[in-house]
Amino acid sequence: MDWTEAVIYTTSEGADVVCGCLIGLNITGFVIKDSKTLDEFLDNKLSNWDYIDDDLMGLKDCETSVTIYLPTNVQGEELLTLVKDELSALKSRDTKGAFGRLEIELKSVSEDDWANNWKQYFKPLEIGKKLLIKPSWEEIPTADNDRVVVEIDPASSFGTGQHNTTQLCLENIENYISQDDKVLDLGCGSGILSIACLLLGAKSVTLVDIDENSVKIAGENLLKNNISEKSFNAYCGNIIDDEALRAKIGDGYDFICANIVSDILIAMSPYFAKFLKSGKTLVVSGVISERKQEVMGIIEKCGFALVNVKEKEGWVSAVFTKL
């Protein structure tokens, strides 16, 4: 499959705003190039370095940009249209031009080139006390590692543990998953949360995502981690408006994880209790700090008690128990 590389040109101030718009569209994987970030690094007298790669120094005079990759299929085209609409709306509100030109530059990228482009950005990452997230091309000496290794490649679906929402969710999974749990992963993306659940002792996982490609890639990633096909089921669809899908997913789950965005979590909240056993655990993530009280309150009204809240750099993940 080919891909569309979409480079959005903005400013240092506008990068966060653009990323917020992308996350609102459930795009959580992006590359930010910003000369200001490099300047701050170079000015940091506490940094000890003797050599900086030429590619990094090339950022010094670059125009700030946010890059995303979209599949060249109908879903990708629809998503690109939504991105353009968001940027147009943002540009109309930016009367002072603080966010730059907000223009998109598009380029076609082959599957092999796409995967290779991402390799430079993903390195092994320790999360919590037990997990280590790594791409397949990185080797970890087993003698030096006592963590549970989750192997994830970007491939064509996002979710590598780099984003705060995923890290927070994984930390909560590590702390609250129980042996032989039956797990439901809503908005599975790359399948990283499901893999972590199974490697930490869950018995089975049901994965759901609205993107067909995510469901496919998630299944492939589970198999790469030597997880038996008998341990998981994967479905494509939207539980909010698909009653048949909800029936297929069934109930009696011990653990639900949903790393999405605030509005989708709110829309899903009436269904969480129907999937989950009483006294069992719901973990949500992808909530911005400004909407924490709103989202937490709505989920509580749907029959849940708030157990724990973790925050990191403006993002929130929470753990609930079904009453």
C-alpha positions in Angstrom: 0.0 0.0 0.0 1.2 3.5 -0.8 1.0 6.5 1.6 0.5 10.2 1.4 3.0 12.2 3.4 1.3 15.4 4.4 3.6 18.2 5.7 1.7 21.0 7.5 3.7 24.3 7.7 3.2 26.3 10.8 5.1 28.1 13.6 6.5 27.0 17.0 3.4 28.5 18.6 1.1 26.9 16.1 2.6 23.4 16.3 0.8 22.5 19.5 -2.4 23.8 18.2 -2.1 21.9 14.9 -1.2 18.7 16.9 -4.3 19.3 19.0 -6.5 19.5 15.9 -4.9 16.2 14.6 -5.5 14.4 17.8 -9.1 15.6 17.7 -9.3 13.7 14.4 -7.8 10.6 16.1 -4.4 11.1 14.4 -1.9 10.5 17.2 1.3 9.9 15.2 3.2 12.8 13.8 6.7 14.3 13.4 7.4 17.8 14.5 10.3 19.8 13.1 11.0 23.0 14.9 14.2 25.1 15.0 13.2 26.5 18.3 13.4 23.1 19.9 17.0 22.7 18.6 18.0 26.2 19.8 16.8 25.3 23.3 18.8 22.1 23.2 22.0 23.9 22.0 21.5 26.6 24.7 21.1 24.0 27.4 24.5 24.2 29.2 23.7 21.0 31.1 23.8 19.0 27.9 27.0 17.0 27.3 27.6 16.3 23.7 30.6 16.2 21.3 28.9 15.6 18.0 25.5 16.4 16.5 24.3 14.6 13.5 24.1 16.7 10.3 20.4 15.8 9.9 19.7 17.3 13.3 21.7 20.5 12.5 19.6 20.8 9.4 16.7 21.7 11.7 18.3 24.9 12.8 17.0 27.0 10.0 13.9 24.9 9.0 10.4 26.1 8.8 8.3 24.6 11.6 6.2 21.7 10.3 4.1 18.8 11.5 4.2 15.7 9.3 1.6 12.9 9.2 1.2 9.8 7.0 -2.2 8.8 5.6 -3.1 5.6 3.6 -3.9 6.2 0.0 -7.4 4.7 0.2 -10.9 6.1 0.7 -10.5 6.4 4.5 -7.2 8.3 4.0 -8.7 10.7 1.5 -11.6 11.4 3.8 -9.2 12.0 6.7 -7.1 14.3 4.5 -10.2 16.3 3.7 -11.0 16.7 7.4 -7.4 17.8 8.1 -7.7 20.5 5.4 -11.1 21.6 6.9 -9.5 21.9 10.3 -6.6 23.9 9.0 -8.9 26.2 7.1 -11.0 26.8 10.2 -7.8 27.4 12.2 -6.5 29.9 9.7 -9.7 31.9 9.7 -9.4 32.2 13.5 -5.7 33.1 13.4 -6.2 36.8 12.6 -2.7 37.7 13.8 -0.9 35.1 11.8 0.7 33.5 14.9 0.3 30.0 13.5 2.1 30.6 10.2 0.8 29.8 6.7 -0.9 26.5 7.7 -0.5 25.1 4.3 -0.1 21.4 3.4 2.5 19.9 1.1 1.7 16.4 -0.2 3.9 13.6 -1.4 3.3 10.0 -2.3 5.4 7.5 -0.3 5.7 3.7 -1.0 5.2 1.2 1.8 9.0 0.4 2.1 9.9 4.1 2.1 7.3 4.9 4.6 8.5 2.3 7.1 12.1 3.4 6.6 11.3 7.0 7.1 9.8 6.2 10.6 12.7 4.1 11.7 14.8 7.1 12.7 12.2 8.2 15.2 11.5 5.0 17.2 13.9 3.7 19.8 13.4 1.3 22.7 11.4 2.9 25.4 10.9 1.8 29.0 7.4 2.4 30.4 6.4 1.9 34.0 8.2 -0.7 36.0 7.7 -3.7 33.8 7.3 -2.8 30.1 9.8 -2.2 27.3 8.5 -1.0 23.9 10.7 -1.7 21.0 10.6 -1.7 17.2 11.6 -4.9 15.4 14.8 -3.5 14.0 16.3 -2.7 17.5 18.0 -5.4 19.4 17.8 -5.6 23.2 20.4 -7.8 25.0 18.2 -10.3 27.0 20.9 -10.6 29.7 20.5 -6.9 30.5 16.7 -6.8 30.4 14.1 -8.2 32.8 11.2 -6.2 31.4 8.3 -7.5 29.4 9.2 -6.7 25.8 6.4 -5.4 23.5 7.5 -5.3 19.9 5.7 -2.8 17.8 6.4 -1.5 14.3 4.8 1.8 13.1 3.8 0.0 9.8 0.6 1.6 8.7 -1.0 2.2 12.1 0.0 4.6 14.9 0.6 3.5 18.4 4.3 3.0 19.4 4.2 4.2 23.0 5.8 7.5 22.2 2.8 9.6 23.0 1.9 10.6 26.6 -1.6 9.2 26.3 -0.3 5.7 25.3 2.4 5.8 28.0 -0.2 6.7 30.7 -2.5 4.0 29.6 0.2 1.4 29.6 1.3 2.4 33.1 -2.3 1.9 34.3 -2.6 -1.4 32.4 0.6 -2.6 34.2 -0.8 -1.6 37.6 -4.4 -2.9 37.2 -4.5 -5.9 34.8 -5.1 -9.2 36.5 -4.1 -12.8 35.6 -6.5 -14.4 33.1 -8.5 -11.2 32.5 -10.8 -11.0 29.5 -9.9 -7.7 27.9 -11.7 -5.3 25.5 -9.5 -2.8 23.6 -11.6 0.0 22.1 -9.7 2.1 19.5 -6.9 -0.5 19.3 -4.7 1.3 16.7 -1.4 -0.7 16.4 -2.6 -3.2 19.1 0.0 -2.0 21.6 -2.3 -2.0 24.5 -3.7 -5.5 23.7 -0.2 -6.9 23.4 0.8 -5.5 26.7 -2.4 -6.9 28.4 -1.7 -10.4 27.1 2.0 -10.4 27.9 1.2 -9.2 31.4 -1.1 -12.1 32.0 -4.5 -11.5 30.4 -6.3 -14.5 29.0 -7.9 -13.1 25.9 -8.4 -9.7 24.1 -11.0 -8.4 21.7 -9.8 -5.5 19.6 -12.0 -2.9 17.9 -11.1 0.1 15.7 -13.0 2.1 13.1 -10.0 1.9 10.7 -9.7 -1.4 8.7 -6.0 -1.0 8.3 -5.5 -0.6 12.1 -7.4 -3.8 12.7 -5.2 -5.6 10.2 -1.9 -4.2 11.5 -3.0 -4.9 15.1 -3.5 -8.5 14.3 -0.1 -8.7 12.6 1.6 -7.1 15.6 0.0 -9.5 18.0 1.3 -12.4 16.0 4.8 -10.8 15.9 4.8 -11.0 19.6 4.2 -14.7 19.5 0.6 -14.4 20.7 -1.7 -17.2 19.6 -4.6 -16.4 17.2 -6.8 -18.2 19.7 -6.1 -15.4 22.2 -7.7 -12.5 20.3 -10.5 -11.4 18.1 -10.4 -8.2 16.0 -13.3 -6.2 14.6 -13.6 -3.1 12.5 -16.5 -0.8 13.2 -18.0 1.9 15.5 -19.6 0.6 18.6 -21.4 3.9 19.1 -23.8 3.5 16.2 -23.4 -0.2 15.3 -25.7 -2.4 17.5 -24.8 -5.5 15.6 -21.1 -4.9 16.4 -21.9 -4.4 20.1 -23.7 -7.7 20.1 -20.8 -9.5 18.4 -18.4 -8.1 21.0 -20.6 -9.4 23.7 -20.1 -8.8 27.5 -18.5 -10.3 30.6 -15.2 -8.5 30.2 -12.9 -8.0 33.2 -10.9 -5.1 31.8 -11.6 -2.4 29.2 -8.9 0.0 27.8 -9.9 2.9 25.6 -7.2 5.3 24.5 -9.1 7.6 22.2 -10.2 11.3 22.6 -12.6 13.0 24.9 -15.6 13.3 22.7 -15.4 9.7 21.6 -15.0 8.5 25.2 -18.1 10.5 26.2 -20.1 9.0 23.3 -18.9 5.5 24.3 -19.5 5.9 28.0 -23.1 4.5 28.1 -21.7 1.2 26.6 -18.8 0.6 28.9 -20.9 -0.8 31.7 -22.7 -3.1 29.3 -19.5 -4.8 28.3 -17.9 -4.9 31.7 -18.6 -7.2 34.7 -19.4 -5.6 38.1 -16.4 -4.7 40.2 -14.1 -4.8 37.2 -11.8 -2.2 35.6 -12.1 0.5 33.0 -9.0 2.4 31.9 -9.4 5.5 29.6 -6.8 7.8 28.2 -6.5 10.5 25.5 -8.2 13.2 27.7 -6.7 16.7 27.7 -6.4 18.2 31.2 -8.9 20.9 30.4 -11.6 18.3 29.9 -10.7 16.0 32.8 -13.6 16.9 35.1 -16.1 16.7 32.2 -15.1 13.3 31.0 -14.6 11.8 34.5 -17.9 13.1 35.6 -19.8 11.6 32.7 -18.2 8.2 33.0 -19.0 8.2 36.8 -22.7 8.9 36.0 -22.7 5.8 33.8 -22.1 3.5 36.8 -18.4 3.8 37.6 -16.3 4.9 40.6 -13.1 6.8 39.9 -10.1 4.9 41.3 -7.0 6.7 40.0 -6.0 9.6 37.8 -2.6 10.0 36.1 -1.5 13.2 34.3 1.5 14.0 32.1 2.2 17.2 30.2 -1.5 18.1 29.7 -2.8 14.6 29.2 -4.9 12.5 31.5 -5.5 8.7 32.0 -8.0 7.4 34.5 -9.0 4.1 36.1 -12.5 3.3 37.1 -14.3 0.4 38.7 -17.8 -0.6 37.6 -20.3 -0.3 40.5 
